[in-house]
Amino acid sequence: MKQRVVVTGMGVMTSLGTDLNTFWNNLMEGKSGVSHVEAFDVSEYPTQIAASIKDFNPEDYMDKKEARRMDRFVQFAVAASLKAVENAKLNIQEDTDPERVGVMIGSGIGGLGTWEDEHNKLLEKGPKRVSPFFIPMMIANMGSGQVSMILGAKGPNSTTVTACATGTHSIGDSYRLIQRGDADVMVCGGAEATIRPTGMAGFCAMRAMSTRNDEPEKASRPFDTGRDGFVMGEGAGVLVLESLEHAQKRGAHIYGEVIGYGMSGDAHHMTEPDPTGAARCMIKAIQDAEIAPEDVDYINAHGTSTPVGDKSETTAIKIALGDHAHEVAVSSTKSMTGHLLGAAGGVEAVICGLSLEHGVIAPTINLDNQDPECDLDYVPNVPRKADLNIVMSNSFGFGGHNATIVLKKYEA
């Protein structure tokens, strides 16, 4: 018999806030976390803005020695996980069997900052000056690895790397592990820290990012005629998932239930999306949830603010939901958080959980002139109260990786 799986804890590290209340309040106020990049000189970059976390001190979450041996993305993963576990009021050593607690925190790119720093050392000072911690700091699995060590979680420990679909795949795969009885608890999501010279240069070279440098707060504008690319963000989003039986046994607060998960591949193009692939993913998630398309009340869109991507996702939603596509509320919270790449799905799953909890949909800000080819209800500029029962979150990554999860208001 399949286990029911519920969300009992959530944690975020974002430019809009590093605690749930601040994060949610800023979303409700329609604030943008985008600003000018200050961490390094961007004067020669076409894009000079990002959704950076400017007040992060890793020593608030770990000792100085530990922090120095972690890339920034790992520090984010640890911080968000500790917050999620605290939010879940879960003591892994006392409340459960640590061998039944797993970790799956992915990253689209991994330790880019560490790679840059150590490569510079290699070129400038030679191979003997490269840190012995270079590899274990940089590899993408170290978010999961460090979190499991710090929490003492001895169950399934894995890492997903599927570009911008990473966070959602991590949550969906964790849902499956609990559903089939391989774990009672999973700490899952995504972490990313790519606001670095090479990260910015690479995406600039692709002409994928907005160059609205004079108006950072208005640069991320999904579904708007003036959109000119995404805005890079950084941070982490982590959920604590539990089997319903385990959560009930310890009297945990339940934010919602995970009821569906879909995956698909475009088999189309390295960077250009295929709406039929994304549509198949949503259809699979709906089928897995054993619901009808018209049961979906809200979709947190991938909605990156790229000319091609937003149009493609709109088409995909129409294919997947049919006539209901014009009835369902859709919003892109990347308009406020920026695009956190591998961490996006984790952060957006948290937003879905909070939306179910509060009965409010976060808006798509900067939607001033809606693209006629993007003709759905994108909840423009102001939040909307709604009786939410079933919500869906989409994530689509370079390489044609698609992931969708479906969450439902918890009913005993």
Secondary structure, DSSP 8 states (H G I E B T S, - for coil): ----EEEEEEEEEBTTBSSHHHHHHHHHTT----EE--SS--TT-S--EEB---S--GGGTS-HHHHHTS-HHHHHHHHHHHHHHHHTT--HHHHS-GGGEEEEEE-SS--HHHHHHHHHHHHHH-GGGS-TTHHHHHSTTHHHHHHHHHHT--S-EE----GGGHHHHHHHHHHHHHHTTS-SEEEEEEEE---SHHHHHHHHHTT-B---TT-GGGS--TTBTT---B-BB-EEEEEEEEEHHHHHHTT----EEEEEEEEEE--S-SSS--HHHHHHHHHHHHHHHT--GGG--EEE----S-HHHHHHHHHHHHHHHGGGGGTSEEE-THHHH-B-GGGHHHHHHHHHHHHHHHTEE--BTT-SSB-TT--SB--BSS-EE---SEEEEEEEETTTEEEEEEEE----
